[in-house]
Amino acid sequence: MLNDSDDAEIADAIIRLAHALNMRVVAEGVETAEQVAFLKARRCDEIQGYVIAKPLPPDKVASCSRKRSVLADRG
């Protein structure tokens, strides 16, 4: 989405549409800080992907989920 303006426009439109419908938006496959910044600027609600953590075994998920959200600070 960062390398193609059409992809960026589509992502932006999906986020705006979901919010207009009072839905939360979860972006999947987020891998870079640049993607996080793009999504944060568009008020994406949640993200998942390697930028947060690589796949974990079940016994490690609880400790990882207690960490502060990358998108939490929207100021």
Buried (B, 14 or more C-beta within 10 A) or exposed (E): BEEEEEEBEEBBEBBEEBBEEEEEBEBEEBEEEEBBEBBBEBEBBBBEBEBBEEEEEEEEEEEEEEEEEBBEEEE
